[in-house]
C-alpha cells in the first residue's frame, strides 16, 4: 500500500488531501505514477495536464520524474508516502 499526499493546487483540483492506493506493477517511476494518476478520472487528468510542472517528494525529499517509487518509506508509518504539488510559480 502506498500513501499519496496531495498539496495545494493538485489537492484542490482532485478534491482530496491524501489516499492509500495499491500501485500497479507497471508504475516504477514518478513519471509512471503521474501517467497512472491521470488515467484515474477527469479530476486527475485536469490536475496533471502538465505533469512536467508537478513537483513530487518521496520520503519528504523532492525527486525527479525518473526517480523510482519502489522502496519509498516513512519512518513513522508502514505506508510509503509520496506527495505531489505544483511549484509556486505555476499556482
C-alpha positions in Angstrom: 0.0 0.0 0.0 1.3 3.5 -0.9 0.1 6.7 0.8 -0.3 9.5 -1.7 -0.5 13.0 -0.2 -1.7 15.9 -2.4 -0.9 19.5 -1.8 -2.1 22.9 -2.9 -3.2 23.2 -6.5 -3.3 19.4 -7.1 -5.3 18.8 -3.9 -7.8 21.5 -4.9 -8.3 20.0 -8.4 -8.8 16.4 -7.3 -10.8 17.1 -4.2 -8.8 15.1 -1.7 -5.8 15.6 0.5 -4.5 12.0 0.6 -5.3 8.4 -0.2 -3.9 4.9 0.2 -3.5 3.1 -3.1 -2.1 -0.2 -4.4 0.1 0.9 -7.3 0.0 -1.3 -10.4 3.2 -3.3 -11.1 3.9 -1.1 -14.2 4.3 2.0 -12.0 8.0 2.0 -11.5 9.0 5.7 -11.6 7.5 9.1 -10.7 6.7 9.6 -14.4 4.8 6.3 -14.5 2.9 7.3 -11.3 1.8 10.6 -12.8 0.6 8.9 -16.0 -1.3 6.3 -14.0 -2.9 9.0 -11.8 -4.0 10.9 -15.0 -6.0 7.8 -16.0 -8.0 7.7 -12.8 -10.6 10.2 -13.8 -11.3 13.7 -15.2 -10.2 15.5 -12.0 -6.8 13.8 -12.1 -6.5 14.3 -15.8 -7.2 18.1 -15.3 -4.9 18.4 -12.3 -2.0 16.6 -14.1 -2.5 18.0 -17.5 1.1 19.3 -17.5 3.0 16.7 -15.5 6.4 18.3 -16.2 5.5 21.1 -13.7 4.4 18.8 -10.9 6.8 18.5 -8.0 7.0 15.2 -6.3 8.5 14.2 -2.9 9.2 10.7 -1.7 10.0 10.3 2.0 9.9 14.1 2.3 12.6 14.8 -0.3 11.9 16.3 -3.7 12.8 13.9 -6.6 12.9 14.0 -10.3 10.3 12.3 -12.5 12.8 9.5 -13.4 13.1 8.5 -9.7 11.9 5.0 -8.7 8.9 4.8 -6.5 9.7 1.4 -5.1 11.0 1.4 -1.6 9.5 4.7 -0.6 9.1 4.6 3.1 8.0 6.7 6.1 9.9 6.3 9.4 6.8 6.8 11.4 4.3 4.7 9.5 4.2 1.4 7.5 2.9 3.1 4.3 5.0 4.7 1.6 4.3 8.4 1.4 4.5 10.2 -2.0 3.4 13.8 -2.2 2.6 16.0 -5.2 2.3 19.7 -5.6 2.7 22.4 -8.2 5.7 24.8 -8.0 4.9 28.2 -6.6 5.4 29.9 -9.9 2.6 27.9 -11.6 -0.1 28.2 -8.9 
